[in-house]
Amino acid sequence: NAGVTQTPKFQVLKTGQSMTLQCAQDMNHNSMYWYRQDPGMGLRLIYYSASEGTTDKGEVPNGYNVSRLNKREFSLRLESAAPSQTSVYFCASNHETANTGELFFGEGSRLTVL
Amino acid sequence: AQSVTQLGSHVSVSEGALVLLRCNYSSSVPPYLFWYVQYPNQGLQLLLKYTTGATLVKGINGFEAEFKKSETSFHLTKPSAHMSDAAEYFCAVRASGGYQKVTFGIGTKLQVIP
């Protein structure tokens, strides 16, 4: 079982460049999420999609955009990368209507912005 | 609103000693509580969860946690630490009922000393 798959696993950008992080899940989950993880700050929610066709801002949405392409895929875009966006990004999913909110995570995407 | 406080960003224990990782939460409605574990360079995986019913919950790898409503706590314990328990542990909370976002603590890194 693949679960939640993120690409790329590693990326180095220069300030001002753009890129898209891809996420796909094969568990037929309704809800998908993007988190960033920074030392001493835990995981902070960037954007989420409660169901196909909807997206909402989380705690730290500035500088990011998302697209829920279909039920399986949820992408995160950095339009103009900044050094403050250097982080590890995690995609997660769950089936909100069927369980109690347990999240399934991808392995992460390590992004460095120079 | 909901929040999670993990006391101690770093905890060191000797192999074979008791592991105790502390978590306190706040939630305006009955909470669902989770502990996740993150091994180096991996995503988070669920260790255990409390939703309703028995307040002492058992998880994988010999870990357990007790929900104490009066103390708003959900501390994680393991009687005897193993070297393989070295990882970062995250406590998380979400409100029960309907669709609710998950809020994570800042994490506790557990070091196991041989």
Interface residues (C-beta under 8 A of the other chain):
Chain A: V4 S31 Y35 G40 M41 G42 L43 R44 L45 Y48 A50 G58 F90 A92 E96 T100 G101 E102 L103 F105 G106 E107 G108
Chain B: S9 Y32 F34 Y36 N41 Q42 G43 L44 Q45 L46 K49 T51 F90 R94 S96 Y99 Q100 K101 V102 F104 G105 I106 G107
